[in-house]
């Protein structure tokens, strides 16, 4: 599997699937979630209303609607509570469940944001290690994963995790 780390806007990538760091309602929110909902258009919200939400560590797929991507994989990351409340396992589950969804729809290229590192407070260095371990140890058919970082500090954390 090819791995890439970039700073950019996940909503403009031309990949088979992008992953949305969603909240459990799947009805939009702030950060990446809000940006994806705005860019995909109102059809995404209408579609998500029918999905019945999503549990932490799980994932659900929708069409990409107005985005350049074919699919949006919505996953709900854990809120950071110090790392002793199952957060690493739940975060890893987000990445694995997202790749399972990608396999189910035939996506071969997938872009991930830094799940749970925004308002959910997961420390970026720890989150990057979990993300890379989960992705590289999965038995997916996905051929290329792009980690799309919000800024250079996040990119450096992912690159450091790649080097370890």
PyMOL commands that set and color helices and strands:
alter all, ss='L'
color gray80, all
select helices_A, chain A and resi 10-12+31-40+42-49+87-105+124-137+152-163
alter helices_A, ss='H'
color red, helices_A
select strands_A, chain A and resi 2-7+17-22+59-63+71-76+109-112+144-149
alter strands_A, ss='S'
color yellow, strands_A
deselect
rebuild
show_as cartoon
